[in-house]
Amino acid sequence: MNIRISINNQGEPMIDYHQPPKIEHVQYVAVKSEQETKSMEDVKNEVRDAYGGVAEANQQKESCGNGRSCCGVSAKPDPSYSQELGYSKEELDSAPEGSNMGLGCGNPQAIADLKTGEVVLDLGAGGGFDAFLAARKVGPTGKVYGVDMTPEMLSIARSNAAKEDYRNVEFLLGEIEHLPLPNNSVDVIISNCVVNLSTDKAQVFNEAFRVLKAGGRIAISDVVANKPLTKEMINNKELYCNCISGAIPINDIKQMLSKAGFIDIVIEPQKNSRMFIKDWVPSAGAEDYVISAKIKAVKSKAKL
Ligand SMILES: C[S@@+](CC[C@H](N)C(=O)[O-])C[C@H]1O[C@@H](n2cnc3c(N)ncnc32)[C@H](O)[C@@H]1O
């Protein structure tokens, strides 16, 4: 196994257990030019800055951007918005204060069917809301990892875990394209409105496949495109950070999952998503182009 250790700009070590993909997946990996790689890094930095700002506003109990969106936070969290996403009142009341910033586009718990003792990974955990809900489901014999690349988000999640003594949750600084976890170590991957923000979604699914145990599953909520986005939308940074411009068609996601090695792929639109997407960037008309979807897939038990 290749293990790379680097130090990030917060002085924390980042461990990358990445293994070169098996030969049968290599044929699909496109070689990226230096310019493409640079612009992907630029977009990633913009996303990190945007969510750093969201986390800081949350800490100051201030508003930032549009509070009813995946890249905004209200001075006072709006429980009706979270209920529109699919959370029950009981779920909203049970997570630590400040962990729910209203940044999701669904409720991955509703599709993940978590069981006692399972090991769960939350991609782009933010303030830790879904990770804390998962921790209650898997109980003390289970374990939940939350990975996020934004240090300000990580510190909110970690301080909430410490405050409420969640012993079965661990938040790790890292990128979902280079997961800081070993091969075959996770039962379930959840995620809420994050994969659309990645500039290398195929790599995210390759990494998800690598860290899942055989028979493990992914159950994520994310934004997908149901109509080609306009050039203006694609080049609009604000729309990208608001989980709109990075959305890709359902068929492209199915292909990426399948190339990564997943089976039993099911992608279903979330019925009411138009209702909340129209409020994300009110003048953009995004609800005509993107929807929220429930994405499920399984890593086969059989040797591939
Ligand atoms: C829309 S928010 C969702 C947060 C959380 N899942 C929730 O529902 O509250 C997106 C989160 O993903 C993180 N993120 C975005 N791109 C990422 C990447 N490539 N690697 C790791 N984290 C990422 C951001 O820092 C941010 O915390």
The ligand as a Gaussian input file, in Angstrom:
#p B3LYP/6-31G(d) Opt

LIG

0 1
 C      -22.959000      21.833000       1.325000
 S      -21.891000      21.553000       2.671000
 C      -22.623000      20.120000       3.408000
 C      -22.157000      19.859000       4.811000
 C      -22.828000      18.685000       5.518000
 N      -22.785000      17.490000       4.716000
 C      -24.250000      19.033000       5.853000
 O      -25.178000      18.494000       5.238000
 O      -24.436000      19.877000       6.749000
 C      -20.447000      20.921000       1.871000
 C      -19.321000      20.490000       2.797000
 O      -18.417000      19.681000       2.050000
 C      -17.093000      20.100000       2.254000
 N      -16.367000      19.804000       1.001000
 C      -16.609000      20.290000      -0.230000
 N      -15.781000      19.742000      -1.137000
 C      -14.999000      18.868000      -0.461000
 C      -13.930000      17.990000      -0.840000
 N      -13.526000      17.917000      -2.100000
 N      -13.331000      17.246000       0.127000
 C      -13.747000      17.332000       1.432000
 N      -14.733000      18.151000       1.853000
 C      -15.364000      18.909000       0.917000
 C      -17.191000      21.577000       2.574000
 O      -16.082000      22.007000       3.329000
 C      -18.500000      21.633000       3.365000
 O      -18.298000      21.436000       4.729000

